Amino acid sequence: MQASIKSVFAYAIAVVSIVALRAAVLSACTRIGPVVPEDMVVSADLIVRATAVDYGQIPTALGRTSGTPDSIIRFRIEEVVKGRHAPPDLELRGYLGSSDDFNELPVPYHFVRRGGRGGTCFANTYRQGGRYLLVLKMVAGAYTVDWYALGPTNEQLHSIDDPWLKWVRSQVGPRISALP
């Protein structure tokens, strides 16, 4: 009798382990095909150079999540690189951090900065006062950077002459300013 209880218990543990492993694999970041920055730029609805200002909504007491952040970062738009309409401020889900997260790869970037390589497919931490190039897509009535998995959709810039910014500008070509 005790042997059968042990085997039922062992079987239950094995089933739970397999289900948990499959859930972890299914929730891990995946993408079909390579990151193609040219395609990303063409597909974007709006590309802006912006500064991370502050929290529009602070994180909960529970801290950070491995999924979509519950906190919101407010950005001040400094330049419209692509697009005809841009609000002066933009809010995106994310967190404020105290350190820089520059992409160490050569331009054009074919992979997200380090903050996006941890399983969610997207970098979601921004340094307060840091400048970013935000490659945005309109999804469900709001702009998001979480649309091109493992792509450089929200890279931190070293300056307004950053090589990544220059490369994206060259892909967009001549533009009409959308800021007042």
OpenMM code with the backbone's topology and positions (N, CA, C; nanometers):
from openmm import Vec3, app, unit

residues = "MET GLN ALA SER ILE LYS SER VAL PHE ALA TYR ALA ILE ALA VAL VAL SER ILE VAL ALA LEU ARG ALA ALA VAL LEU SER ALA CYS THR ARG ILE GLY PRO VAL VAL PRO GLU ASP MET VAL VAL SER ALA ASP LEU ILE VAL ARG ALA THR ALA VAL ASP TYR GLY GLN ILE PRO THR ALA LEU GLY ARG THR SER GLY THR PRO ASP SER ILE ILE ARG PHE ARG ILE GLU GLU VAL VAL LYS GLY ARG HIS ALA PRO PRO ASP LEU GLU LEU ARG GLY TYR LEU GLY SER SER ASP ASP PHE ASN GLU LEU PRO VAL PRO TYR HIS PHE VAL ARG ARG GLY GLY ARG GLY GLY THR CYS PHE ALA ASN THR TYR ARG GLN GLY GLY ARG TYR LEU LEU VAL LEU LYS MET VAL ALA GLY ALA TYR THR VAL ASP TRP TYR ALA LEU GLY PRO THR ASN GLU GLN LEU HIS SER ILE ASP ASP PRO TRP LEU LYS TRP VAL ARG SER GLN VAL GLY PRO ARG ILE SER ALA LEU PRO".split()
positions = [
    Vec3(0.0813, -0.1190, 0.0000),
    Vec3(0.0000, 0.0000, 0.0000),
    Vec3(0.0861, 0.1261, 0.0000),
    Vec3(0.1879, 0.1282, 0.0859),
    Vec3(0.2733, 0.2452, 0.0944),
    Vec3(0.3544, 0.2641, -0.0336),
    Vec3(0.3916, 0.1578, -0.0997),
    Vec3(0.4662, 0.1669, -0.2260),
    Vec3(0.3793, 0.2311, -0.3341),
    Vec3(0.2511, 0.1979, -0.3379),
    Vec3(0.1642, 0.2569, -0.4406),
    Vec3(0.1412, 0.4062, -0.4141),
    Vec3(0.1347, 0.4466, -0.2889),
    Vec3(0.1213, 0.5887, -0.2571),
    Vec3(0.2460, 0.6631, -0.3012),
    Vec3(0.3610, 0.6029, -0.2776),
    Vec3(0.4868, 0.6652, -0.3202),
    Vec3(0.4929, 0.6788, -0.4717),
    Vec3(0.4491, 0.5768, -0.5436),
    Vec3(0.4561, 0.5860, -0.6893),
    Vec3(0.3537, 0.6861, -0.7434),
    Vec3(0.2365, 0.6956, -0.6815),
    Vec3(0.1383, 0.7964, -0.7224),
    Vec3(0.1946, 0.9360, -0.6950),
    Vec3(0.2573, 0.9535, -0.5794),
    Vec3(0.3179, 1.0817, -0.5439),
    Vec3(0.4304, 1.1166, -0.6417),
    Vec3(0.5139, 1.0202, -0.6748),
    Vec3(0.6236, 1.0430, -0.7698),
    Vec3(0.5674, 1.0776, -0.9075),
    Vec3(0.4626, 1.0094, -0.9489),
    Vec3(0.3994, 1.0381, -1.0771),
    Vec3(0.3422, 1.1802, -1.0784),
    Vec3(0.2772, 1.2191, -0.9697),
    Vec3(0.2199, 1.3542, -0.9606),
    Vec3(0.3290, 1.4601, -0.9678),
    Vec3(0.4400, 1.4361, -0.9016),
    Vec3(0.5519, 1.5315, -0.9058),
    Vec3(0.6072, 1.5399, -1.0477),
    Vec3(0.6185, 1.4281, -1.1151),
    Vec3(0.6695, 1.4280, -1.2524),
    Vec3(0.5763, 1.5067, -1.3450),
    Vec3(0.4465, 1.4869, -1.3318),
    Vec3(0.3495, 1.5580, -1.4159),
    Vec3(0.3561, 1.7081, -1.3896),
    Vec3(0.3591, 1.7473, -1.2636),
    Vec3(0.3667, 1.8896, -1.2285),
    Vec3(0.4963, 1.9499, -1.2833),
    Vec3(0.6058, 1.8770, -1.2726),
    Vec3(0.7344, 1.9262, -1.3234),
    Vec3(0.7308, 1.9459, -1.4745),
    Vec3(0.6735, 1.8525, -1.5460),
    Vec3(0.6643, 1.8631, -1.6922),
    Vec3(0.5766, 1.9815, -1.7312),
    Vec3(0.4648, 1.9988, -1.6650),
    Vec3(0.3753, 2.1117, -1.6942),
    Vec3(0.4468, 2.2432, -1.6662),
    Vec3(0.5166, 2.2519, -1.5537),
    Vec3(0.5889, 2.3748, -1.5200),
    Vec3(0.6994, 2.4029, -1.6216),
    Vec3(0.7709, 2.3001, -1.6638),
    Vec3(0.8774, 2.3176, -1.7622),
    Vec3(0.8203, 2.3637, -1.8955),
    Vec3(0.7106, 2.3037, -1.9390),
    Vec3(0.6479, 2.3461, -2.0650),
    Vec3(0.6003, 2.4899, -2.0561),
    Vec3(0.5439, 2.5295, -1.9424),
    Vec3(0.4979, 2.6677, -1.9258),
    Vec3(0.6156, 2.7629, -1.9327),
    Vec3(0.7284, 2.7267, -1.8729),
    Vec3(0.8475, 2.8124, -1.8769),
    Vec3(0.8998, 2.8242, -2.0188),
    Vec3(0.9001, 2.7143, -2.0920),
    Vec3(0.9481, 2.7168, -2.2297),
    Vec3(0.8540, 2.7996, -2.3170),
    Vec3(0.7230, 2.7835, -2.2976),
    Vec3(0.6267, 2.8576, -2.3782),
    Vec3(0.6293, 3.0070, -2.3479),
    Vec3(0.6641, 3.0446, -2.2247),
    Vec3(0.6657, 3.1862, -2.1918),
    Vec3(0.8010, 3.2513, -2.2189),
    Vec3(0.9009, 3.1726, -2.2549),
    Vec3(1.0318, 3.2288, -2.2868),
    Vec3(1.0239, 3.3078, -2.4168),
    Vec3(1.1166, 3.3980, -2.4325),
    Vec3(1.1183, 3.4829, -2.5506),
    Vec3(1.1604, 3.4033, -2.6740),
    Vec3(1.0836, 3.4154, -2.7776),
    Vec3(1.1199, 3.3539, -2.9050),
    Vec3(1.0836, 3.4497, -3.0174),
    Vec3(1.1532, 3.4350, -3.1280),
    Vec3(1.1172, 3.5118, -3.2466),
    Vec3(1.1445, 3.4241, -3.3677),
    Vec3(1.0695, 3.4461, -3.4705),
    Vec3(1.0887, 3.3721, -3.5944),
    Vec3(1.1673, 3.4629, -3.6879),
    Vec3(1.2841, 3.4185, -3.7286),
    Vec3(1.3672, 3.4968, -3.8190),
    Vec3(1.4588, 3.5926, -3.7449),
    Vec3(1.5550, 3.6467, -3.8170),
    Vec3(1.6524, 3.7370, -3.7556),
    Vec3(1.5950, 3.8771, -3.7338),
    Vec3(1.6616, 3.9525, -3.6470),
    Vec3(1.6292, 4.0941, -3.6301),
    Vec3(1.6886, 4.1668, -3.7499),
    Vec3(1.6042, 4.2372, -3.8236),
    Vec3(1.6477, 4.3125, -3.9414),
    Vec3(1.6154, 4.4591, -3.9149),
    Vec3(1.7160, 4.5386, -3.8751),
    Vec3(1.6870, 4.6769, -3.8374),
    Vec3(1.6228, 4.7592, -3.9486),
    Vec3(1.6573, 4.7323, -4.0735),
    Vec3(1.5954, 4.8038, -4.1860),
    Vec3(1.4448, 4.7792, -4.1878),
    Vec3(1.4032, 4.6536, -4.1695),
    Vec3(1.2608, 4.6194, -4.1674),
    Vec3(1.1908, 4.6820, -4.0476),
    Vec3(1.2600, 4.6834, -3.9326),
    Vec3(1.2026, 4.7417, -3.8119),
    Vec3(1.1730, 4.8905, -3.8333),
    Vec3(1.2680, 4.9627, -3.8921),
    Vec3(1.2504, 5.1064, -3.9163),
    Vec3(1.1352, 5.1309, -4.0136),
    Vec3(1.1287, 5.0522, -4.1203),
    Vec3(1.0207, 5.0673, -4.2185),
    Vec3(0.8844, 5.0392, -4.1546),
    Vec3(0.8768, 4.9396, -4.0676),
    Vec3(0.7501, 4.8984, -4.0067),
    Vec3(0.7035, 4.9892, -3.8938),
    Vec3(0.7918, 5.0694, -3.8377),
    Vec3(0.7559, 5.1552, -3.7248),
    Vec3(0.6554, 5.2622, -3.7669),
    Vec3(0.5636, 5.2927, -3.6767),
    Vec3(0.4671, 5.4002, -3.7009),
    Vec3(0.5239, 5.5359, -3.6619),
    Vec3(0.6100, 5.5382, -3.5615),
    Vec3(0.6665, 5.6623, -3.5103),
    Vec3(0.8042, 5.6317, -3.4528),
    Vec3(0.9018, 5.7155, -3.4838),
    Vec3(1.0359, 5.7032, -3.4256),
    Vec3(1.0724, 5.8398, -3.3697),
    Vec3(1.1073, 5.8415, -3.2403),
    Vec3(1.1379, 5.9686, -3.1744),
    Vec3(1.2652, 5.9563, -3.0906),
    Vec3(1.3309, 6.0710, -3.0758),
    Vec3(1.4399, 6.0839, -2.9786),
    Vec3(1.3757, 6.1471, -2.8563),
    Vec3(1.3889, 6.0819, -2.7417),
    Vec3(1.3181, 6.1283, -2.6226),
    Vec3(1.4036, 6.1093, -2.4981),
    Vec3(1.3681, 6.1841, -2.3946),
    Vec3(1.4356, 6.1770, -2.2650),
    Vec3(1.3410, 6.1160, -2.1624),
    Vec3(1.3915, 6.0187, -2.0858),
    Vec3(1.3139, 5.9589, -1.9773),
    Vec3(1.3061, 6.0601, -1.8632),
    Vec3(1.1866, 6.1053, -1.8300),
    Vec3(1.1688, 6.2142, -1.7334),
    Vec3(1.1437, 6.1621, -1.5918),
    Vec3(1.0355, 6.0873, -1.5745),
    Vec3(0.9996, 6.0395, -1.4416),
    Vec3(0.8910, 5.9334, -1.4549),
    Vec3(0.8431, 5.8881, -1.3389),
    Vec3(0.7329, 5.7925, -1.3402),
    Vec3(0.6006, 5.8650, -1.3615),
    Vec3(0.5215, 5.8135, -1.4542),
    Vec3(0.3827, 5.8556, -1.4663),
    Vec3(0.2973, 5.7734, -1.3723),
    Vec3(0.3440, 5.6524, -1.3449),
    Vec3(0.2818, 5.5624, -1.2474),
    Vec3(0.3944, 5.4820, -1.1854),
    Vec3(0.4101, 5.4924, -1.0545),
    Vec3(0.5218, 5.4247, -0.9888),
    Vec3(0.4953, 5.2748, -0.9772),
    Vec3(0.6029, 5.1938, -0.9639),
    Vec3(0.5837, 5.0492, -0.9496),
    Vec3(0.5119, 5.0165, -0.8185),
    Vec3(0.4460, 4.9023, -0.8159),
    Vec3(0.3816, 4.8578, -0.6927),
    Vec3(0.4874, 4.8184, -0.5921),
    Vec3(0.4466, 4.7979, -0.4709),
    Vec3(0.5386, 4.7591, -0.3639),
    Vec3(0.6002, 4.6214, -0.3899),
    Vec3(0.5399, 4.5444, -0.4793),
    Vec3(0.5912, 4.4108, -0.5078),
    Vec3(0.7184, 4.4143, -0.5915),
    Vec3(0.7511, 4.5284, -0.6485),
    Vec3(0.8744, 4.5395, -0.7269),
    Vec3(0.8535, 4.5054, -0.8724),
    Vec3(0.9614, 4.4622, -0.9357),
    Vec3(0.9600, 4.4377, -1.0800),
    Vec3(0.8998, 4.3024, -1.1128),
    Vec3(0.8471, 4.2948, -1.2325),
    Vec3(0.7877, 4.1718, -1.2812),
    Vec3(0.8687, 4.1204, -1.3995),
    Vec3(0.8569, 3.9941, -1.4286),
    Vec3(0.9237, 3.9391, -1.5467),
    Vec3(0.8358, 3.9526, -1.6708),
    Vec3(0.7180, 4.0051, -1.6532),
    Vec3(0.6271, 4.0288, -1.7643),
    Vec3(0.6180, 4.1770, -1.7955),
    Vec3(0.4990, 4.2232, -1.8279),
    Vec3(0.4784, 4.3642, -1.8584),
    Vec3(0.4824, 4.4454, -1.7296),
    Vec3(0.5658, 4.5492, -1.7236),
    Vec3(0.5734, 4.6306, -1.6017),
    Vec3(0.4396, 4.6975, -1.5708),
    Vec3(0.4107, 4.7129, -1.4406),
    Vec3(0.2892, 4.7840, -1.4019),
    Vec3(0.3152, 4.9334, -1.3864),
    Vec3(0.4417, 4.9736, -1.3924),
    Vec3(0.4759, 5.1155, -1.3819),
    Vec3(0.4882, 5.1769, -1.5213),
    Vec3(0.4768, 5.3098, -1.5241),
    Vec3(0.4794, 5.3825, -1.6508),
    Vec3(0.5839, 5.4929, -1.6423),
    Vec3(0.6646, 5.5050, -1.7474),
    Vec3(0.7675, 5.6078, -1.7570),
    Vec3(0.7176, 5.7178, -1.8506),
    Vec3(0.7375, 5.8422, -1.8083),
    Vec3(0.7014, 5.9563, -1.8930),
    Vec3(0.8265, 6.0038, -1.9657),
    Vec3(0.8140, 6.0204, -2.0975),
    Vec3(0.9226, 6.0683, -2.1829),
    Vec3(0.8858, 6.2044, -2.2407),
    Vec3(0.9849, 6.2888, -2.2554),
    Vec3(0.9691, 6.4167, -2.3256),
    Vec3(1.0285, 6.3977, -2.4648),
    Vec3(0.9491, 6.4198, -2.5674),
    Vec3(0.9963, 6.4005, -2.7043),
    Vec3(1.0784, 6.5223, -2.7458),
    Vec3(1.2001, 6.4951, -2.7931),
    Vec3(1.2927, 6.6002, -2.8348),
    Vec3(1.2969, 6.6158, -2.9870),
    Vec3(1.2733, 6.5046, -3.0576),
    Vec3(1.2822, 6.5064, -3.2046),
    Vec3(1.1978, 6.3945, -3.2613),
    Vec3(1.1283, 6.4238, -3.3695),
    Vec3(1.0574, 6.3198, -3.4435),
    Vec3(1.1449, 6.2816, -3.5617),
    Vec3(1.1844, 6.1560, -3.5658),
    Vec3(1.2691, 6.1050, -3.6741),
    Vec3(1.1816, 6.0491, -3.7863),
    Vec3(1.0720, 5.9861, -3.7481),
    Vec3(0.9774, 5.9323, -3.8464),
    Vec3(0.8367, 5.9475, -3.7901),
    Vec3(0.7466, 5.9925, -3.8744),
    Vec3(0.6074, 6.0065, -3.8333),
    Vec3(0.5604, 6.1488, -3.8504),
    Vec3(0.4306, 6.1658, -3.8591),
    Vec3(0.3753, 6.2990, -3.8830),
    Vec3(0.3110, 6.3602, -3.7605),
    Vec3(0.2722, 6.2788, -3.6665),
    Vec3(0.2095, 6.3325, -3.5457),
    Vec3(0.2781, 6.2707, -3.4244),
    Vec3(0.3200, 6.3559, -3.3340),
    Vec3(0.3798, 6.3075, -3.2106),
    Vec3(0.3363, 6.3968, -3.0959),
    Vec3(0.2949, 6.3365, -2.9866),
    Vec3(0.2607, 6.4184, -2.8706),
    Vec3(0.3895, 6.4747, -2.8092),
    Vec3(0.3810, 6.5840, -2.7332),
    Vec3(0.5028, 6.6381, -2.6708),
    Vec3(0.5587, 6.5456, -2.5631),
    Vec3(0.4714, 6.4679, -2.5006),
    Vec3(0.5117, 6.3698, -2.3998),
    Vec3(0.4557, 6.2340, -2.4396),
    Vec3(0.5236, 6.1310, -2.3936),
    Vec3(0.4845, 5.9947, -2.4273),
    Vec3(0.5014, 5.9098, -2.3030),
    Vec3(0.4097, 5.8186, -2.2786),
    Vec3(0.4203, 5.7292, -2.1648),
    Vec3(0.4325, 5.5858, -2.2138),
    Vec3(0.5302, 5.5141, -2.1558),
    Vec3(0.5548, 5.3741, -2.1894),
    Vec3(0.5694, 5.2930, -2.0613),
    Vec3(0.5296, 5.1691, -2.0663),
    Vec3(0.5482, 5.0801, -1.9514),
    Vec3(0.6973, 5.0547, -1.9322),
    Vec3(0.7420, 5.0609, -1.8077),
    Vec3(0.8824, 5.0355, -1.7796),
    Vec3(0.9203, 5.0754, -1.6387),
    Vec3(1.0511, 5.0742, -1.6137),
    Vec3(1.1076, 5.1074, -1.4833),
    Vec3(1.2189, 5.2096, -1.5017),
    Vec3(1.2431, 5.2891, -1.3981),
    Vec3(1.3592, 5.3770, -1.3955),
    Vec3(1.4712, 5.3048, -1.3222),
    Vec3(1.5901, 5.3118, -1.3799),
    Vec3(1.7080, 5.2536, -1.3174),
    Vec3(1.8143, 5.3601, -1.3000),
    Vec3(1.9189, 5.3268, -1.2278),
    Vec3(2.0228, 5.4263, -1.1990),
    Vec3(2.1454, 5.4123, -1.2879),
    Vec3(2.1476, 5.3128, -1.3747),
    Vec3(2.2671, 5.2941, -1.4574),
    Vec3(2.2335, 5.2980, -1.6062),
    Vec3(2.3367, 5.3304, -1.6841),
    Vec3(2.3219, 5.3326, -1.8296),
    Vec3(2.3133, 5.1898, -1.8830),
    Vec3(2.2515, 5.1756, -1.9992),
    Vec3(2.2409, 5.0456, -2.0659),
    Vec3(2.2569, 5.0674, -2.2161),
    Vec3(2.3782, 5.1038, -2.2551),
    Vec3(2.4073, 5.1273, -2.3965),
    Vec3(2.4274, 4.9944, -2.4673),
    Vec3(2.3856, 4.9861, -2.5909),
    Vec3(2.4072, 4.8666, -2.6722),
    Vec3(2.5547, 4.8626, -2.7120),
    Vec3(2.6207, 4.7516, -2.6829),
    Vec3(2.7641, 4.7395, -2.7104),
    Vec3(2.7932, 4.6837, -2.8501),
    Vec3(2.6915, 4.6519, -2.9250),
    Vec3(2.7094, 4.5935, -3.0576),
    Vec3(2.7374, 4.7021, -3.1619),
    Vec3(2.7906, 4.6632, -3.2788),
    Vec3(2.8129, 4.7634, -3.3840),
    Vec3(2.6811, 4.8055, -3.4496),
    Vec3(2.6797, 4.9283, -3.4980),
    Vec3(2.5638, 4.9843, -3.5690),
    Vec3(2.5686, 4.9375, -3.7134),
    Vec3(2.4557, 4.8971, -3.7731),
    Vec3(2.3209, 4.8959, -3.7176),
    Vec3(2.3012, 4.7788, -3.6213),
    Vec3(2.2287, 4.8050, -3.5141),
    Vec3(2.2065, 4.7017, -3.4123),
    Vec3(2.1150, 4.5924, -3.4670),
    Vec3(2.1582, 4.4690, -3.4464),
    Vec3(2.0780, 4.3530, -3.4856),
    Vec3(2.0265, 4.2777, -3.3627),
    Vec3(2.0325, 4.3453, -3.2462),
    Vec3(1.9900, 4.2808, -3.1220),
    Vec3(1.9631, 4.3884, -3.0181),
    Vec3(1.8721, 4.3610, -2.9289),
    Vec3(1.8328, 4.4527, -2.8222),
    Vec3(1.9503, 4.4780, -2.7269),
    Vec3(1.9443, 4.5901, -2.6550),
    Vec3(2.0460, 4.6181, -2.5521),
    Vec3(2.0361, 4.5146, -2.4409),
    Vec3(2.1377, 4.5105, -2.3552),
    Vec3(2.1476, 4.4039, -2.2542),
    Vec3(2.0239, 4.3899, -2.1673),
    Vec3(1.9590, 4.5002, -2.1349),
    Vec3(1.8408, 4.4946, -2.0493),
    Vec3(1.7253, 4.4153, -2.1081),
    Vec3(1.7286, 4.3864, -2.2369),
    Vec3(1.6217, 4.3103, -2.3013),
    Vec3(1.6578, 4.1666, -2.3298),
    Vec3(1.7711, 4.1234, -2.2789),
    Vec3(1.8176, 3.9870, -2.3079),
    Vec3(1.7886, 3.8898, -2.1944),
    Vec3(1.7047, 3.9294, -2.1011),
    Vec3(1.6805, 3.8473, -1.9838),
    Vec3(1.5546, 3.7642, -1.9868),
    Vec3(1.4894, 3.7499, -2.0992),
    Vec3(1.3744, 3.6612, -2.1065),
    Vec3(1.2454, 3.7240, -2.1535),
    Vec3(1.2289, 3.8554, -2.1418),
    Vec3(1.1032, 3.9167, -2.1824),
    Vec3(1.1037, 3.9599, -2.3283),
    Vec3(1.2174, 3.9571, -2.3945),
    Vec3(1.2338, 3.9990, -2.5340),
    Vec3(1.2494, 4.1493, -2.5506),
    Vec3(1.2224, 4.2262, -2.4455),
    Vec3(1.2231, 4.3717, -2.4569),
    Vec3(1.2953, 4.4344, -2.3386),
    Vec3(1.3751, 4.5371, -2.3651),
    Vec3(1.4361, 4.6151, -2.2575),
    Vec3(1.3277, 4.7057, -2.2001),
    Vec3(1.3163, 4.7100, -2.0678),
    Vec3(1.2114, 4.7936, -2.0096),
    Vec3(1.2607, 4.8803, -1.8938),
    Vec3(1.3917, 4.8980, -1.8825),
    Vec3(1.4469, 4.9850, -1.7792),
    Vec3(1.5170, 5.1029, -1.8454),
    Vec3(1.4904, 5.2220, -1.7927),
    Vec3(1.5429, 5.3460, -1.8490),
    Vec3(1.6107, 5.4259, -1.7383),
    Vec3(1.7214, 5.4907, -1.7705),
    Vec3(1.7875, 5.5788, -1.6738),
    Vec3(1.7167, 5.7130, -1.6768),
    Vec3(1.6769, 5.7621, -1.5599),
    Vec3(1.6109, 5.8924, -1.5526),
    Vec3(1.7056, 5.9982, -1.6069),
    Vec3(1.6585, 6.0776, -1.7024),
    Vec3(1.7408, 6.1783, -1.7690),
    Vec3(1.8146, 6.1236, -1.8898),
    Vec3(1.8088, 5.9929, -1.9107),
    Vec3(1.8741, 5.9305, -2.0256),
    Vec3(1.7989, 5.9593, -2.1539),
    Vec3(1.8741, 5.9669, -2.2639),
    Vec3(1.8148, 5.9909, -2.3961),
    Vec3(1.8003, 5.8575, -2.4684),
    Vec3(1.6889, 5.8397, -2.5376),
    Vec3(1.6576, 5.7137, -2.6044),
    Vec3(1.6032, 5.7391, -2.7441),
    Vec3(1.6307, 5.6443, -2.8320),
    Vec3(1.5658, 5.6429, -2.9623),
    Vec3(1.4556, 5.5385, -2.9515),
    Vec3(1.3314, 5.5834, -2.9587),
    Vec3(1.2150, 5.4968, -2.9414),
    Vec3(1.1537, 5.4671, -3.0770),
    Vec3(1.1536, 5.3403, -3.1129),
    Vec3(1.0974, 5.2933, -3.2392),
    Vec3(0.9617, 5.2325, -3.2034),
    Vec3(0.8559, 5.3045, -3.2361),
    Vec3(0.7232, 5.2766, -3.1815),
    Vec3(0.6257, 5.2212, -3.2842),
    Vec3(0.5328, 5.1439, -3.2330),
    Vec3(0.4225, 5.0903, -3.3125),
    Vec3(0.2938, 5.1206, -3.2367),
    Vec3(0.1896, 5.1577, -3.3096),
    Vec3(0.0587, 5.1799, -3.2485),
    Vec3(-0.0091, 5.0441, -3.2317),
    Vec3(-0.0390, 5.0081, -3.1071),
    Vec3(-0.1047, 4.8814, -3.0757),
    Vec3(-0.2193, 4.9114, -2.9792),
    Vec3(-0.3368, 4.8743, -3.0165),
    Vec3(-0.4564, 4.8947, -2.9335),
    Vec3(-0.4710, 5.0408, -2.8905),
    Vec3(-0.4431, 5.1334, -2.9817),
    Vec3(-0.4635, 5.2747, -2.9563),
    Vec3(-0.3539, 5.3459, -2.8788),
    Vec3(-0.2425, 5.2769, -2.8535),
    Vec3(-0.1324, 5.3401, -2.7791),
    Vec3(0.0013, 5.2980, -2.8409),
    Vec3(0.0978, 5.3880, -2.8324),
    Vec3(0.2311, 5.3554, -2.8825),
    Vec3(0.3028, 5.2628, -2.7855),
    Vec3(0.3821, 5.1709, -2.8415),
    Vec3(0.4602, 5.0786, -2.7610),
    Vec3(0.5942, 5.0506, -2.8283),
    Vec3(0.6943, 5.0169, -2.7474),
    Vec3(0.8224, 4.9691, -2.8004),
    Vec3(0.8269, 4.8160, -2.7952),
    Vec3(0.7257, 4.7545, -2.7363),
    Vec3(0.7207, 4.6083, -2.7201),
    Vec3(0.6491, 4.5430, -2.8378),
    Vec3(0.7042, 4.5590, -2.9566),
    Vec3(0.6375, 4.5041, -3.0748),
    Vec3(0.7327, 4.4291, -3.1669),
    Vec3(0.8624, 4.4438, -3.1505),
    Vec3(0.9607, 4.3803, -3.2387),
    Vec3(1.0578, 4.3046, -3.1493),
    Vec3(1.0220, 4.1793, -3.1186),
    Vec3(1.0945, 4.0992, -3.0199),
    Vec3(1.2448, 4.0956, -3.0454),
    Vec3(1.3205, 4.1233, -2.9402),
    Vec3(1.4674, 4.1236, -2.9396),
    Vec3(1.5282, 4.2297, -3.0309),
    Vec3(1.4455, 4.3220, -3.0783),
    Vec3(1.4945, 4.4285, -3.1655),
    Vec3(1.5317, 4.5530, -3.0862),
    Vec3(1.6108, 4.6393, -3.1450),
    Vec3(1.6572, 4.7620, -3.0786),
    Vec3(1.5537, 4.8738, -3.0854),
    Vec3(1.4412, 4.8542, -3.0205),
    Vec3(1.3303, 4.9492, -3.0303),
    Vec3(1.3379, 5.0641, -2.9301),
    Vec3(1.4284, 5.0554, -2.8334),
    Vec3(1.4380, 5.1621, -2.7329),
    Vec3(1.5816, 5.1744, -2.6819),
    Vec3(1.6709, 5.2044, -2.7733),
    Vec3(1.8130, 5.2099, -2.7395),
    Vec3(1.8514, 5.3422, -2.6753),
    Vec3(1.9352, 5.3323, -2.5722),
    Vec3(1.9871, 5.4525, -2.5077),
    Vec3(2.0920, 5.5164, -2.5977),
    Vec3(2.0887, 5.6484, -2.6052),
    Vec3(2.1802, 5.7238, -2.6916),
    Vec3(2.2906, 5.7885, -2.6085),
    Vec3(2.4118, 5.7915, -2.6650),
    Vec3(2.5233, 5.8608, -2.6000),
    Vec3(2.5106, 6.0122, -2.6147),
    Vec3(2.4571, 6.0571, -2.7279),
    Vec3(2.4450, 6.2002, -2.7572),
    Vec3(2.3468, 6.2172, -2.8728),
    Vec3(2.3239, 6.3426, -2.9131),
    Vec3(2.2361, 6.3646, -3.0280),
    Vec3(2.3071, 6.3316, -3.1593),
    Vec3(2.4361, 6.3010, -3.1526),
    Vec3(2.5121, 6.2562, -3.2695),
    Vec3(2.5452, 6.1070, -3.2615),
    Vec3(2.4691, 6.0331, -3.1833),
    Vec3(2.4923, 5.8905, -3.1648),
    Vec3(2.4884, 5.8174, -3.2997),
    Vec3(2.5801, 5.7241, -3.3228),
    Vec3(2.5822, 5.6512, -3.4508),
    Vec3(2.4512, 5.5769, -3.4814),
    Vec3(2.3846, 5.5225, -3.3797),
    Vec3(2.2575, 5.4539, -3.4022),
    Vec3(2.1517, 5.5524, -3.4507),
    Vec3(2.1449, 5.6695, -3.3907),
    Vec3(2.0506, 5.7727, -3.4327),
    Vec3(2.0803, 5.8166, -3.5757),
    Vec3(2.2065, 5.8362, -3.6075),
    Vec3(2.2441, 5.8756, -3.7441),
    Vec3(2.2045, 5.7678, -3.8449),
    Vec3(2.2267, 5.6417, -3.8086),
    Vec3(2.1929, 5.5320, -3.9004),
    Vec3(2.0415, 5.5280, -3.9240),
    Vec3(1.9623, 5.5392, -3.8174),
    Vec3(1.8162, 5.5358, -3.8328),
    Vec3(1.7699, 5.6552, -3.9159),
    Vec3(1.8246, 5.7720, -3.8901),
    Vec3(1.7889, 5.8894, -3.9720),
    Vec3(1.8178, 5.8633, -4.1200),
    Vec3(1.9314, 5.7992, -4.1491),
    Vec3(1.9666, 5.7724, -4.2894),
    Vec3(1.8682, 5.6750, -4.3534),
    Vec3(1.8117, 5.5833, -4.2750),
    Vec3(1.7132, 5.4901, -4.3274),
    Vec3(1.5792, 5.5580, -4.3541),
    Vec3(1.5455, 5.6545, -4.2703),
    Vec3(1.4182, 5.7247, -4.2840),
    Vec3(1.4232, 5.8233, -4.4005),
    Vec3(1.5361, 5.8904, -4.4167),
    Vec3(1.5501, 5.9893, -4.5225),
    Vec3(1.4973, 6.1246, -4.4765),
    Vec3(1.4785, 6.2174, -4.5723),
    Vec3(1.4286, 6.3512, -4.5355),
    Vec3(1.2938, 6.3413, -4.4642),
    Vec3(1.2737, 6.4281, -4.3684),
    Vec3(1.1506, 6.4216, -4.2912),
    Vec3(1.0941, 6.5617, -4.2686),
    Vec3(0.9692, 6.5638, -4.2311),
    Vec3(0.9009, 6.6879, -4.1958),
    Vec3(0.8862, 6.6870, -4.0446),
    Vec3(0.9272, 6.7924, -3.9795),
    Vec3(0.9183, 6.7987, -3.8335),
    Vec3(0.7730, 6.7903, -3.7904),
    Vec3(0.7464, 6.7092, -3.6878),
    Vec3(0.6108, 6.6951, -3.6367),
    Vec3(0.5959, 6.7619, -3.5008),
    Vec3(0.6993, 6.8293, -3.4539),
    Vec3(0.6886, 6.8998, -3.3269),
    Vec3(0.6516, 7.0448, -3.3532),
    Vec3(0.5739, 7.1047, -3.2633),
    Vec3(0.5339, 7.2447, -3.2816),
    Vec3(0.6518, 7.3396, -3.2731),
] * unit.nanometer
topology = app.Topology()
chain = topology.addChain("A")
for resn in residues:
    res = topology.addResidue(resn, chain)
    for name in ("N", "CA", "C"):
        topology.addAtom(name, app.Element.getBySymbol(name[0]), res)
